Amino acid sequence: MSSTGKIRVGIGGWVFPPWRGVFYPPGLPQVQELAHASRQVTAIEINGTFYGSQKPASFRRWHDETPEDFVFSLKGPRFVTHRSDLATAGPSIDRFFTTGVLELRDKLGPVLWQFAPRMAFDEASFTAFLELLPRQLDGRAIRHVVEVRHRSFSSPSFAELLRRHRVAVAMVDDDNYEALEAITGDFVYARLRRCREGEPTGYTSDELAAWAGRFCRHSAENGHDCFVYFINGAKIRAPAAAQALLQRLL
């Protein structure tokens, strides 16, 4: 039997002014926001790495300010994913992993590679990309997950390609894009984007119960670790949604 996987639930980033006085206590210094957020949720997806390089000192500080069992997922740079020829992405991938990412040490979670909505599935091109992804660096296994949004990726050959390379596909709850349900890696990565401002916990109690049951099944029956992030939608509700889901998983 598979061992039970770990379920982590979090938010996208931690610097969001509307959270001040709502998620963050009134008057909390901005420099203390990560420390506070990381004790209310169990993971954070860093989006800033999508737009540009961060400093090694920043990764070290984020590691040191967060609890021992905390995890950061990182969004891979758009210079890798938003290009016409994915086979040429090697130098950009290598550069990304030398910018200090590994300073997160044991708190480095999956790396998310998000592709543009216009990018259609090209098996040869995507195969070339997957072959460029490092599986291990400095003795540490690196987990990869892709988020694709063009309907051509619904092809069974895409799922099979990911399975061969042990890369996960993001499970996205979004009004604008079709959800891909295939489990292609040894973990589950979900990005939930339907928080509603009129709902205090973003999602209704029944919706959260359904998601909790789903992740518990993946964890208990298949031994999959699960990484769940409330992203976009009514972002003001994302922390409350994450906390409400965590409560259901206790």
Secondary structure, 3 states (H helix, E strand, C coil): CCCCCCEEEEEECCCCHHHECCCECCCCCHHHHHHHHCCCCCEEEECHHHHCCCCHHHHHHHHHHCCCCCEEEEECCHHHHCCCCHHHCHHHHHHHCCCCHHHHHHHEEEEEEECCCCCCCCHHHHHHHHHHCCCEECCEECCEEEECCCHHHHCHHHHHHHHHHCCEECEEECCCCCCCCCCCCCEEEEEECCCCCCCCCCCCHHHHHHHHHHHHHHHHHHCCEEEEEECCCCHHHHHHHHHHHHHHHC
